Amino acid sequence: MNGLTLLFAILGITGFAGGAVLSVTGQNEMGVVLMGLGLVFQVISLVRIKRAKKRDGSNARG
């Protein structure tokens, strides 16, 4: 896995978690925005992983 892909995944997880915390503490608008950005980073990382698997020709089933 590429380092940039891993960074996107970490940003996605922390962004979503931070947004959830902000939403619970009362800052709903900022929390929703942060959760949305977290989901965007997660989608980017998943697309990068899928492209890397396709490029390498690896088979996830073994």
Residue pairs with C-beta under 8 A, 6 or more apart in sequence:
1 49
1 52
2 48
2 52
4 48
5 45
5 48
5 49
5 52
6 45
8 41
8 42
8 44
8 45
8 48
9 41
9 42
9 45
11 38
11 41
12 38
12 39
12 40
12 41
12 42
12 43
12 44
12 45
13 38
13 42
14 38
15 34
15 35
15 37
15 38
15 41
16 34
16 35
16 38
16 39
16 42
17 38
18 34
18 38
19 30
19 31
19 32
19 33
19 34
19 35
19 36
19 37
19 38
20 31
20 35
21 31
22 28
22 30
22 31
22 34
23 31
23 32
23 35
24 31
25 31
53 60
